Amino acid sequence: MDKNSVSDQQLSLPENYDDFLSDLKERIRNAQLRAAIAVNQELVVLYWHIGREVLNKERSQGWGAKVVERLATDLKKAFPEMKGFSARNLRYMKTFAEAYPDESILQQLAARIPWFHNCVLLEKVKDAQARNWYIQQTIEQGWSRNVLTHYVESQLYQRQGASTTNFLQTLPQPQSDLAQQILRDPYNFDFLSLGDAAQERDLENALVNHIRDFLLELGVGFAFVGSQYPLHVSGKDFRIDLLFYHFRLHCFVVIDLKAVEFEPEFGGKMNFYVSAVDDLLRSENDQPTIGMILCKTHDKTIVEYSLRDVNKPIGVSTYQFRDALPDQLQGSLPTIEQLEMELEAAAQELKLDGTDEG
């Protein structure tokens, strides 16, 4: 046994030792995070400068693709410990410099997220305003590259805040703006193996079974409370399809699923649910409960009329299965068996071609 090691039983620690240790750990983690952020910023700015210089050489001296290939080879030889000097990455650097001609804007936005996050945005988002929005959300929400890619491919920028609501009339500022931003239209349920003929209970069960994907699609801040959540009112039992709590808004969010087009009576039912949750579940520290009706389709004018004089905050959004095909196309697609036959035939042709060449 090491003579210098002393067990907790042998050593009488001060009362505040655990708090002291916890505080030190937090400081060390924060220092590590700040160091990682600083290194990332330096790297991103370096890549921007390299991209700008290569661009300038191309424009002033007519450098072409072969020069970039040679530059990549020479840089990798000079700095073998660095992995960012491939020809492909140099081309990203050029695109990066073109996208951010102003270094001050670069420092405020793009330099604050990892390089490969920037590569995703350069490749998939051409609109500068949309790209800056994704960067800001990545900074605020701490999105990983996979999460960022998911949101970009599902066109979150275009869907964010697009839900039809009565929040301006029913919620105080800035709660109304924040609430508007958390709702999207449409919601993409492409992670579900359901078609357009799915019934409400099928949709609900599928969303609960894929709750992690559903929470990702809902956005940061949502916590799942329950499905078919019971409410007891005047001796009668009622059940909410899905109940969530939003930690940024500090309120309950009631979701009612409809596998049909929006109808005006849906607003009245949701008004009842929101009122009941406010009375039965909401605490004095919670903000007003929000209702969200998820429909297959909706007419914006009908929704606006339906919610105009409702005094509870309610929003209406649609959902879609991105991979679902229209009914008229289903019969025109080849079956799995037909595809297998086509692949076998193609393989045979390739073998024959190889034989002839020999």
BADOMAR-136741 format. One record per residue (C-alpha): x, y, z; residue number from 0. Coordinates in steps of 0.5 Angstrom, whole numbers, plus 500, padded with zeros to 3 digits. Example, Ala and Ser with C-alpha at 12.3 -4.5 7.8 and 13.67 -1.06 7.14 Angstrom:
2
<pt><u>525</u><v>491</v><w>516</w><seq>0</seq></pt>
<pt><u>527</u><v>498</v><w>514</w><seq>1</seq></pt>
This chain:
358
<pt><u>500</u><v>500</v><w>500</w><seq>0</seq></pt>
<pt><u>502</u><v>507</v><w>498</w><seq>1</seq></pt>
<pt><u>504</u><v>510</v><w>505</w><seq>2</seq></pt>
<pt><u>503</u><v>517</v><w>502</w><seq>3</seq></pt>
<pt><u>495</u><v>515</v><w>500</w><seq>4</seq></pt>
<pt><u>490</u><v>517</v><w>506</w><seq>5</seq></pt>
<pt><u>483</u><v>514</v><w>506</w><seq>6</seq></pt>
<pt><u>477</u><v>518</v><w>507</w><seq>7</seq></pt>
<pt><u>476</u><v>515</v><w>513</w><seq>8</seq></pt>
<pt><u>483</u><v>516</v><w>516</w><seq>9</seq></pt>
<pt><u>483</u><v>524</v><w>514</w><seq>10</seq></pt>
<pt><u>478</u><v>528</v><w>517</w><seq>11</seq></pt>
<pt><u>476</u><v>533</v><w>511</w><seq>12</seq></pt>
<pt><u>473</u><v>540</v><w>512</w><seq>13</seq></pt>
<pt><u>466</u><v>541</v><w>512</w><seq>14</seq></pt>
<pt><u>466</u><v>545</v><w>505</w><seq>15</seq></pt>
<pt><u>471</u><v>541</v><w>502</w><seq>16</seq></pt>
<pt><u>466</u><v>538</v><w>497</w><seq>17</seq></pt>
<pt><u>463</u><v>544</v><w>495</w><seq>18</seq></pt>
<pt><u>471</u><v>547</v><w>494</w><seq>19</seq></pt>
<pt><u>472</u><v>541</v><w>490</w><seq>20</seq></pt>
<pt><u>466</u><v>542</v><w>486</w><seq>21</seq></pt>
<pt><u>468</u><v>549</v><w>484</w><seq>22</seq></pt>
<pt><u>475</u><v>547</v><w>482</w><seq>23</seq></pt>
<pt><u>472</u><v>542</v><w>477</w><seq>24</seq></pt>
<pt><u>467</u><v>547</v><w>474</w><seq>25</seq></pt>
<pt><u>473</u><v>552</v><w>473</w><seq>26</seq></pt>
<pt><u>477</u><v>547</v><w>470</w><seq>27</seq></pt>
<pt><u>472</u><v>545</v><w>465</w><seq>28</seq></pt>
<pt><u>470</u><v>552</v><w>464</w><seq>29</seq></pt>
<pt><u>478</u><v>554</v><w>462</w><seq>30</seq></pt>
<pt><u>478</u><v>547</v><w>458</w><seq>31</seq></pt>
<pt><u>472</u><v>550</v><w>454</w><seq>32</seq></pt>
<pt><u>475</u><v>557</v><w>453</w><seq>33</seq></pt>
<pt><u>481</u><v>554</v><w>451</w><seq>34</seq></pt>
<pt><u>478</u><v>550</v><w>446</w><seq>35</seq></pt>
<pt><u>474</u><v>555</v><w>443</w><seq>36</seq></pt>
<pt><u>480</u><v>560</v><w>443</w><seq>37</seq></pt>
<pt><u>484</u><v>554</v><w>439</w><seq>38</seq></pt>
<pt><u>478</u><v>553</v><w>434</w><seq>39</seq></pt>
<pt><u>477</u><v>561</v><w>433</w><seq>40</seq></pt>
<pt><u>485</u><v>561</v><w>431</w><seq>41</seq></pt>
<pt><u>484</u><v>555</v><w>426</w><seq>42</seq></pt>
<pt><u>478</u><v>558</v><w>423</w><seq>43</seq></pt>
<pt><u>481</u><v>565</v><w>422</w><seq>44</seq></pt>
<pt><u>487</u><v>562</v><w>419</w><seq>45</seq></pt>
<pt><u>483</u><v>558</v><w>414</w><seq>46</seq></pt>
<pt><u>480</u><v>564</v><w>412</w><seq>47</seq></pt>
<pt><u>486</u><v>568</v><w>411</w><seq>48</seq></pt>
<pt><u>489</u><v>562</v><w>407</w><seq>49</seq></pt>
<pt><u>483</u><v>562</v><w>403</w><seq>50</seq></pt>
<pt><u>483</u><v>569</v><w>402</w><seq>51</seq></pt>
<pt><u>490</u><v>569</v><w>399</w><seq>52</seq></pt>
<pt><u>489</u><v>563</v><w>395</w><seq>53</seq></pt>
<pt><u>483</u><v>567</v><w>392</w><seq>54</seq></pt>
<pt><u>487</u><v>573</v><w>391</w><seq>55</seq></pt>
<pt><u>493</u><v>569</v><w>387</w><seq>56</seq></pt>
<pt><u>487</u><v>566</v><w>383</w><seq>57</seq></pt>
<pt><u>484</u><v>573</v><w>381</w><seq>58</seq></pt>
<pt><u>491</u><v>577</v><w>380</w><seq>59</seq></pt>
<pt><u>496</u><v>571</v><w>377</w><seq>60</seq></pt>
<pt><u>491</u><v>566</v><w>374</w><seq>61</seq></pt>
<pt><u>492</u><v>560</v><w>379</w><seq>62</seq></pt>
<pt><u>488</u><v>554</v><w>377</w><seq>63</seq></pt>
<pt><u>486</u><v>548</v><w>380</w><seq>64</seq></pt>
<pt><u>493</u><v>544</v><w>379</w><seq>65</seq></pt>
<pt><u>497</u><v>550</v><w>383</w><seq>66</seq></pt>
<pt><u>492</u><v>548</v><w>389</w><seq>67</seq></pt>
<pt><u>493</u><v>541</v><w>389</w><seq>68</seq></pt>
<pt><u>501</u><v>542</v><w>389</w><seq>69</seq></pt>
<pt><u>500</u><v>547</v><w>395</w><seq>70</seq></pt>
<pt><u>496</u><v>542</v><w>399</w><seq>71</seq></pt>
<pt><u>501</u><v>537</v><w>398</w><seq>72</seq></pt>
<pt><u>507</u><v>542</v><w>400</w><seq>73</seq></pt>
<pt><u>503</u><v>544</v><w>406</w><seq>74</seq></pt>
<pt><u>501</u><v>537</v><w>408</w><seq>75</seq></pt>
<pt><u>509</u><v>535</v><w>408</w><seq>76</seq></pt>
<pt><u>511</u><v>542</v><w>412</w><seq>77</seq></pt>
<pt><u>506</u><v>540</v><w>417</w><seq>78</seq></pt>
<pt><u>504</u><v>533</v><w>417</w><seq>79</seq></pt>
<pt><u>501</u><v>533</v><w>424</w><seq>80</seq></pt>
<pt><u>495</u><v>538</v><w>421</w><seq>81</seq></pt>
<pt><u>490</u><v>534</v><w>417</w><seq>82</seq></pt>
<pt><u>486</u><v>541</v><w>414</w><seq>83</seq></pt>
<pt><u>491</u><v>542</v><w>408</w><seq>84</seq></pt>
<pt><u>487</u><v>537</v><w>403</w><seq>85</seq></pt>
<pt><u>486</u><v>540</v><w>396</w><seq>86</seq></pt>
<pt><u>478</u><v>539</v><w>398</w><seq>87</seq></pt>
<pt><u>479</u><v>543</v><w>405</w><seq>88</seq></pt>
<pt><u>483</u><v>549</v><w>401</w><seq>89</seq></pt>
<pt><u>477</u><v>549</v><w>396</w><seq>90</seq></pt>
<pt><u>473</u><v>550</v><w>402</w><seq>91</seq></pt>
<pt><u>477</u><v>555</v><w>405</w><seq>92</seq></pt>
<pt><u>476</u><v>559</v><w>398</w><seq>93</seq></pt>
<pt><u>469</u><v>559</v><w>399</w><seq>94</seq></pt>
<pt><u>469</u><v>561</v><w>406</w><seq>95</seq></pt>
<pt><u>473</u><v>567</v><w>404</w><seq>96</seq></pt>
<pt><u>468</u><v>569</v><w>399</w><seq>97</seq></pt>
<pt><u>462</u><v>568</v><w>403</w><seq>98</seq></pt>
<pt><u>465</u><v>572</v><w>409</w><seq>99</seq></pt>
<pt><u>469</u><v>578</v><w>405</w><seq>100</seq></pt>
<pt><u>469</u><v>582</v><w>412</w><seq>101</seq></pt>
<pt><u>473</u><v>579</v><w>417</w><seq>102</seq></pt>
<pt><u>470</u><v>583</v><w>423</w><seq>103</seq></pt>
<pt><u>463</u><v>579</v><w>421</w><seq>104</seq></pt>
<pt><u>467</u><v>573</v><w>421</w><seq>105</seq></pt>
<pt><u>470</u><v>574</v><w>428</w><seq>106</seq></pt>
<pt><u>463</u><v>575</v><w>430</w><seq>107</seq></pt>
<pt><u>459</u><v>569</v><w>427</w><seq>108</seq></pt>
<pt><u>463</u><v>564</v><w>423</w><seq>109</seq></pt>
<pt><u>469</u><v>564</v><w>427</w><seq>110</seq></pt>
<pt><u>465</u><v>562</v><w>434</w><seq>111</seq></pt>
<pt><u>463</u><v>555</v><w>431</w><seq>112</seq></pt>
<pt><u>467</u><v>549</v><w>429</w><seq>113</seq></pt>
<pt><u>470</u><v>549</v><w>422</w><seq>114</seq></pt>
<pt><u>466</u><v>543</v><w>420</w><seq>115</seq></pt>
<pt><u>460</u><v>546</v><w>422</w><seq>116</seq></pt>
<pt><u>462</u><v>552</v><w>417</w><seq>117</seq></pt>
<pt><u>463</u><v>547</v><w>412</w><seq>118</seq></pt>
<pt><u>456</u><v>544</v><w>412</w><seq>119</seq></pt>
<pt><u>453</u><v>551</v><w>412</w><seq>120</seq></pt>
<pt><u>458</u><v>553</v><w>406</w><seq>121</seq></pt>
<pt><u>455</u><v>546</v><w>402</w><seq>122</seq></pt>
<pt><u>448</u><v>546</v><w>404</w><seq>123</seq></pt>
<pt><u>446</u><v>554</v><w>405</w><seq>124</seq></pt>
<pt><u>447</u><v>559</v><w>400</w><seq>125</seq></pt>
<pt><u>443</u><v>565</v><w>403</w><seq>126</seq></pt>
<pt><u>447</u><v>569</v><w>407</w><seq>127</seq></pt>
<pt><u>442</u><v>571</v><w>412</w><seq>128</seq></pt>
<pt><u>440</u><v>564</v><w>413</w><seq>129</seq></pt>
<pt><u>447</u><v>561</v><w>414</w><seq>130</seq></pt>
<pt><u>448</u><v>567</v><w>419</w><seq>131</seq></pt>
<pt><u>441</u><v>565</v><w>423</w><seq>132</seq></pt>
<pt><u>444</u><v>557</v><w>423</w><seq>133</seq></pt>
<pt><u>451</u><v>560</v><w>426</w><seq>134</seq></pt>
<pt><u>447</u><v>564</v><w>431</w><seq>135</seq></pt>
<pt><u>443</u><v>558</v><w>433</w><seq>136</seq></pt>
<pt><u>449</u><v>553</v><w>433</w><seq>137</seq></pt>
<pt><u>452</u><v>558</v><w>438</w><seq>138</seq></pt>
<pt><u>446</u><v>559</v><w>443</w><seq>139</seq></pt>
<pt><u>444</u><v>552</v><w>443</w><seq>140</seq></pt>
<pt><u>450</u><v>548</v><w>442</w><seq>141</seq></pt>
<pt><u>448</u><v>544</v><w>436</w><seq>142</seq></pt>
<pt><u>453</u><v>538</v><w>434</w><seq>143</seq></pt>
<pt><u>455</u><v>538</v><w>427</w><seq>144</seq></pt>
<pt><u>450</u><v>532</v><w>426</w><seq>145</seq></pt>
<pt><u>444</u><v>536</v><w>429</w><seq>146</seq></pt>
<pt><u>446</u><v>542</v><w>425</w><seq>147</seq></pt>
<pt><u>446</u><v>538</v><w>419</w><seq>148</seq></pt>
<pt><u>439</u><v>535</v><w>421</w><seq>149</seq></pt>
<pt><u>436</u><v>542</v><w>422</w><seq>150</seq></pt>
<pt><u>439</u><v>545</v><w>415</w><seq>151</seq></pt>
<pt><u>436</u><v>539</v><w>411</w><seq>152</seq></pt>
<pt><u>429</u><v>540</v><w>414</w><seq>153</seq></pt>
<pt><u>429</u><v>547</v><w>412</w><seq>154</seq></pt>
<pt><u>429</u><v>549</v><w>419</w><seq>155</seq></pt>
<pt><u>430</u><v>557</v><w>418</w><seq>156</seq></pt>
<pt><u>424</u><v>557</v><w>413</w><seq>157</seq></pt>
<pt><u>419</u><v>553</v><w>418</w><seq>158</seq></pt>
<pt><u>421</u><v>557</v><w>424</w><seq>159</seq></pt>
<pt><u>416</u><v>561</v><w>427</w><seq>160</seq></pt>
<pt><u>411</u><v>560</v><w>421</w><seq>161</seq></pt>
<pt><u>406</u><v>557</v><w>425</w><seq>162</seq></pt>
<pt><u>399</u><v>561</v><w>425</w><seq>163</seq></pt>
<pt><u>398</u><v>563</v><w>432</w><seq>164</seq></pt>
<pt><u>394</u><v>568</v><w>436</w><seq>165</seq></pt>
<pt><u>400</u><v>569</v><w>441</w><seq>166</seq></pt>
<pt><u>401</u><v>577</v><w>440</w><seq>167</seq></pt>
<pt><u>393</u><v>578</v><w>442</w><seq>168</seq></pt>
<pt><u>394</u><v>573</v><w>448</w><seq>169</seq></pt>
<pt><u>401</u><v>573</v><w>451</w><seq>170</seq></pt>
<pt><u>405</u><v>579</v><w>453</w><seq>171</seq></pt>
<pt><u>412</u><v>581</v><w>450</w><seq>172</seq></pt>
<pt><u>417</u><v>578</v><w>450</w><seq>173</seq></pt>
<pt><u>413</u><v>572</v><w>451</w><seq>174</seq></pt>
<pt><u>409</u><v>572</v><w>445</w><seq>175</seq></pt>
<pt><u>415</u><v>573</v><w>441</w><seq>176</seq></pt>
<pt><u>419</u><v>567</v><w>444</w><seq>177</seq></pt>
<pt><u>413</u><v>563</v><w>444</w><seq>178</seq></pt>
<pt><u>412</u><v>564</v><w>436</w><seq>179</seq></pt>
<pt><u>419</u><v>562</v><w>435</w><seq>180</seq></pt>
<pt><u>419</u><v>555</v><w>438</w><seq>181</seq></pt>
<pt><u>413</u><v>553</v><w>433</w><seq>182</seq></pt>
<pt><u>414</u><v>551</v><w>426</w><seq>183</seq></pt>
<pt><u>410</u><v>550</v><w>420</w><seq>184</seq></pt>
<pt><u>411</u><v>544</v><w>418</w><seq>185</seq></pt>
<pt><u>413</u><v>539</v><w>422</w><seq>186</seq></pt>
<pt><u>417</u><v>534</v><w>419</w><seq>187</seq></pt>
<pt><u>416</u><v>527</v><w>421</w><seq>188</seq></pt>
<pt><u>420</u><v>523</v><w>416</w><seq>189</seq></pt>
<pt><u>423</u><v>519</v><w>422</w><seq>190</seq></pt>
<pt><u>417</u><v>515</v><w>422</w><seq>191</seq></pt>
<pt><u>415</u><v>509</v><w>418</w><seq>192</seq></pt>
<pt><u>408</u><v>512</v><w>417</w><seq>193</seq></pt>
<pt><u>404</u><v>514</v><w>411</w><seq>194</seq></pt>
<pt><u>399</u><v>519</v><w>410</w><seq>195</seq></pt>
<pt><u>393</u><v>515</v><w>411</w><seq>196</seq></pt>
<pt><u>396</u><v>514</v><w>419</w><seq>197</seq></pt>
<pt><u>390</u><v>515</v><w>424</w><seq>198</seq></pt>
<pt><u>391</u><v>520</v><w>430</w><seq>199</seq></pt>
<pt><u>393</u><v>514</v><w>435</w><seq>200</seq></pt>
<pt><u>398</u><v>511</v><w>430</w><seq>201</seq></pt>
<pt><u>401</u><v>518</v><w>430</w><seq>202</seq></pt>
<pt><u>401</u><v>519</v><w>437</w><seq>203</seq></pt>
<pt><u>404</u><v>512</v><w>439</w><seq>204</seq></pt>
<pt><u>409</u><v>513</v><w>433</w><seq>205</seq></pt>
<pt><u>411</u><v>519</v><w>436</w><seq>206</seq></pt>
<pt><u>412</u><v>517</v><w>443</w><seq>207</seq></pt>
<pt><u>416</u><v>511</v><w>441</w><seq>208</seq></pt>
<pt><u>421</u><v>516</v><w>437</w><seq>209</seq></pt>
<pt><u>421</u><v>521</v><w>443</w><seq>210</seq></pt>
<pt><u>428</u><v>523</v><w>442</w><seq>211</seq></pt>
<pt><u>427</u><v>524</v><w>434</w><seq>212</seq></pt>
<pt><u>421</u><v>528</v><w>436</w><seq>213</seq></pt>
<pt><u>424</u><v>532</v><w>441</w><seq>214</seq></pt>
<pt><u>429</u><v>534</v><w>436</w><seq>215</seq></pt>
<pt><u>424</u><v>536</v><w>431</w><seq>216</seq></pt>
<pt><u>420</u><v>540</v><w>437</w><seq>217</seq></pt>
<pt><u>427</u><v>544</v><w>438</w><seq>218</seq></pt>
<pt><u>431</u><v>545</v><w>445</w><seq>219</seq></pt>
<pt><u>427</u><v>546</v><w>451</w><seq>220</seq></pt>
<pt><u>422</u><v>541</v><w>450</w><seq>221</seq></pt>
<pt><u>421</u><v>536</v><w>456</w><seq>222</seq></pt>
<pt><u>416</u><v>530</v><w>455</w><seq>223</seq></pt>
<pt><u>411</u><v>530</v><w>461</w><seq>224</seq></pt>
<pt><u>406</u><v>524</v><w>458</w><seq>225</seq></pt>
<pt><u>401</u><v>522</v><w>452</w><seq>226</seq></pt>
<pt><u>394</u><v>521</v><w>454</w><seq>227</seq></pt>
<pt><u>395</u><v>525</v><w>460</w><seq>228</seq></pt>
<pt><u>389</u><v>525</v><w>464</w><seq>229</seq></pt>
<pt><u>385</u><v>531</v><w>466</w><seq>230</seq></pt>
<pt><u>379</u><v>530</v><w>471</w><seq>231</seq></pt>
<pt><u>374</u><v>536</v><w>470</w><seq>232</seq></pt>
<pt><u>367</u><v>536</v><w>474</w><seq>233</seq></pt>
<pt><u>367</u><v>528</v><w>475</w><seq>234</seq></pt>
<pt><u>369</u><v>527</v><w>468</w><seq>235</seq></pt>
<pt><u>376</u><v>524</v><w>465</w><seq>236</seq></pt>
<pt><u>379</u><v>528</v><w>459</w><seq>237</seq></pt>
<pt><u>386</u><v>526</v><w>456</w><seq>238</seq></pt>
<pt><u>391</u><v>530</v><w>452</w><seq>239</seq></pt>
<pt><u>394</u><v>527</v><w>446</w><seq>240</seq></pt>
<pt><u>401</u><v>530</v><w>448</w><seq>241</seq></pt>
<pt><u>404</u><v>534</v><w>454</w><seq>242</seq></pt>
<pt><u>410</u><v>538</v><w>454</w><seq>243</seq></pt>
<pt><u>414</u><v>543</v><w>459</w><seq>244</seq></pt>
<pt><u>418</u><v>548</v><w>456</w><seq>245</seq></pt>
<pt><u>424</u><v>550</v><w>460</w><seq>246</seq></pt>
<pt><u>426</u><v>557</v><w>456</w><seq>247</seq></pt>
<pt><u>418</u><v>559</v><w>456</w><seq>248</seq></pt>
<pt><u>417</u><v>556</v><w>463</w><seq>249</seq></pt>
<pt><u>410</u><v>553</v><w>461</w><seq>250</seq></pt>
<pt><u>406</u><v>547</v><w>459</w><seq>251</seq></pt>
<pt><u>405</u><v>546</v><w>452</w><seq>252</seq></pt>
<pt><u>399</u><v>542</v><w>450</w><seq>253</seq></pt>
<pt><u>399</u><v>538</v><w>443</w><seq>254</seq></pt>
<pt><u>393</u><v>536</v><w>440</w><seq>255</seq></pt>
<pt><u>394</u><v>531</v><w>434</w><seq>256</seq></pt>
<pt><u>389</u><v>531</v><w>428</w><seq>257</seq></pt>
<pt><u>390</u><v>527</v><w>422</w><seq>258</seq></pt>
<pt><u>385</u><v>531</v><w>418</w><seq>259</seq></pt>
<pt><u>385</u><v>538</v><w>415</w><seq>260</seq></pt>
<pt><u>384</u><v>543</v><w>421</w><seq>261</seq></pt>
<pt><u>377</u><v>545</v><w>423</w><seq>262</seq></pt>
<pt><u>374</u><v>551</v><w>427</w><seq>263</seq></pt>
<pt><u>372</u><v>546</v><w>433</w><seq>264</seq></pt>
<pt><u>379</u><v>544</v><w>434</w><seq>265</seq></pt>
<pt><u>380</u><v>551</v><w>437</w><seq>266</seq></pt>
<pt><u>375</u><v>550</v><w>442</w><seq>267</seq></pt>
<pt><u>377</u><v>544</v><w>444</w><seq>268</seq></pt>
<pt><u>384</u><v>546</v><w>445</w><seq>269</seq></pt>
<pt><u>382</u><v>552</v><w>449</w><seq>270</seq></pt>
<pt><u>378</u><v>547</v><w>454</w><seq>271</seq></pt>
<pt><u>385</u><v>543</v><w>455</w><seq>272</seq></pt>
<pt><u>389</u><v>550</v><w>456</w><seq>273</seq></pt>
<pt><u>384</u><v>552</v><w>461</w><seq>274</seq></pt>
<pt><u>384</u><v>546</v><w>465</w><seq>275</seq></pt>
<pt><u>392</u><v>545</v><w>465</w><seq>276</seq></pt>
<pt><u>392</u><v>552</v><w>467</w><seq>277</seq></pt>
<pt><u>388</u><v>551</v><w>473</w><seq>278</seq></pt>
<pt><u>390</u><v>544</v><w>475</w><seq>279</seq></pt>
<pt><u>397</u><v>543</v><w>473</w><seq>280</seq></pt>
<pt><u>400</u><v>550</v><w>472</w><seq>281</seq></pt>
<pt><u>404</u><v>553</v><w>479</w><seq>282</seq></pt>
<pt><u>405</u><v>561</v><w>480</w><seq>283</seq></pt>
<pt><u>412</u><v>560</v><w>477</w><seq>284</seq></pt>
<pt><u>409</u><v>558</v><w>471</w><seq>285</seq></pt>
<pt><u>407</u><v>562</v><w>465</w><seq>286</seq></pt>
<pt><u>401</u><v>561</v><w>461</w><seq>287</seq></pt>
<pt><u>400</u><v>554</v><w>458</w><seq>288</seq></pt>
<pt><u>400</u><v>554</v><w>450</w><seq>289</seq></pt>
<pt><u>396</u><v>550</v><w>446</w><seq>290</seq></pt>
<pt><u>399</u><v>547</v><w>439</w><seq>291</seq></pt>
<pt><u>394</u><v>543</v><w>434</w><seq>292</seq></pt>
<pt><u>398</u><v>539</v><w>429</w><seq>293</seq></pt>
<pt><u>394</u><v>538</v><w>423</w><seq>294</seq></pt>
<pt><u>395</u><v>534</v><w>416</w><seq>295</seq></pt>
<pt><u>393</u><v>541</v><w>413</w><seq>296</seq></pt>
<pt><u>390</u><v>547</v><w>414</w><seq>297</seq></pt>
<pt><u>387</u><v>554</v><w>411</w><seq>298</seq></pt>
<pt><u>391</u><v>560</v><w>414</w><seq>299</seq></pt>
<pt><u>384</u><v>564</v><w>414</w><seq>300</seq></pt>
<pt><u>380</u><v>559</v><w>417</w><seq>301</seq></pt>
<pt><u>385</u><v>558</v><w>423</w><seq>302</seq></pt>
<pt><u>386</u><v>566</v><w>424</w><seq>303</seq></pt>
<pt><u>378</u><v>566</v><w>424</w><seq>304</seq></pt>
<pt><u>378</u><v>561</v><w>429</w><seq>305</seq></pt>
<pt><u>383</u><v>563</v><w>434</w><seq>306</seq></pt>
<pt><u>381</u><v>571</v><w>433</w><seq>307</seq></pt>
<pt><u>377</u><v>571</v><w>439</w><seq>308</seq></pt>
<pt><u>380</u><v>566</v><w>443</w><seq>309</seq></pt>
<pt><u>383</u><v>568</v><w>450</w><seq>310</seq></pt>
<pt><u>388</u><v>563</v><w>451</w><seq>311</seq></pt>
<pt><u>395</u><v>562</v><w>447</w><seq>312</seq></pt>
<pt><u>394</u><v>557</v><w>441</w><seq>313</seq></pt>
<pt><u>398</u><v>555</v><w>435</w><seq>314</seq></pt>
<pt><u>396</u><v>551</v><w>429</w><seq>315</seq></pt>
<pt><u>402</u><v>547</v><w>425</w><seq>316</seq></pt>
<pt><u>402</u><v>542</v><w>420</w><seq>317</seq></pt>
<pt><u>406</u><v>536</v><w>419</w><seq>318</seq></pt>
<pt><u>409</u><v>532</v><w>413</w><seq>319</seq></pt>
<pt><u>412</u><v>525</v><w>412</w><seq>320</seq></pt>
<pt><u>418</u><v>527</v><w>407</w><seq>321</seq></pt>
<pt><u>419</u><v>520</v><w>405</w><seq>322</seq></pt>
<pt><u>411</u><v>519</v><w>403</w><seq>323</seq></pt>
<pt><u>409</u><v>519</v><w>396</w><seq>324</seq></pt>
<pt><u>403</u><v>521</v><w>393</w><seq>325</seq></pt>
<pt><u>398</u><v>516</v><w>392</w><seq>326</seq></pt>
<pt><u>398</u><v>517</v><w>384</w><seq>327</seq></pt>
<pt><u>405</u><v>515</v><w>384</w><seq>328</seq></pt>
<pt><u>405</u><v>509</v><w>388</w><seq>329</seq></pt>
<pt><u>403</u><v>504</v><w>383</w><seq>330</seq></pt>
<pt><u>408</u><v>507</v><w>378</w><seq>331</seq></pt>
<pt><u>414</u><v>505</v><w>382</w><seq>332</seq></pt>
<pt><u>418</u><v>498</v><w>381</w><seq>333</seq></pt>
<pt><u>417</u><v>493</v><w>386</w><seq>334</seq></pt>
<pt><u>423</u><v>490</v><w>390</w><seq>335</seq></pt>
<pt><u>423</u><v>484</v><w>386</w><seq>336</seq></pt>
<pt><u>423</u><v>488</v><w>380</w><seq>337</seq></pt>
<pt><u>429</u><v>492</v><w>382</w><seq>338</seq></pt>
<pt><u>433</u><v>486</v><w>384</w><seq>339</seq></pt>
<pt><u>431</u><v>483</v><w>377</w><seq>340</seq></pt>
<pt><u>434</u><v>490</v><w>374</w><seq>341</seq></pt>
<pt><u>440</u><v>489</v><w>378</w><seq>342</seq></pt>
<pt><u>442</u><v>482</v><w>376</w><seq>343</seq></pt>
<pt><u>441</u><v>484</v><w>369</w><seq>344</seq></pt>
<pt><u>446</u><v>490</v><w>370</w><seq>345</seq></pt>
<pt><u>451</u><v>485</v><w>373</w><seq>346</seq></pt>
<pt><u>451</u><v>480</v><w>368</w><seq>347</seq></pt>
<pt><u>452</u><v>486</v><w>362</w><seq>348</seq></pt>
<pt><u>458</u><v>488</v><w>366</w><seq>349</seq></pt>
<pt><u>461</u><v>481</v><w>366</w><seq>350</seq></pt>
<pt><u>460</u><v>480</v><w>359</w><seq>351</seq></pt>
<pt><u>463</u><v>487</v><w>357</w><seq>352</seq></pt>
<pt><u>469</u><v>485</v><w>362</w><seq>353</seq></pt>
<pt><u>470</u><v>479</v><w>358</w><seq>354</seq></pt>
<pt><u>469</u><v>482</v><w>351</w><seq>355</seq></pt>
<pt><u>475</u><v>487</v><w>353</w><seq>356</seq></pt>
<pt><u>479</u><v>481</v><w>355</w><seq>357</seq></pt>
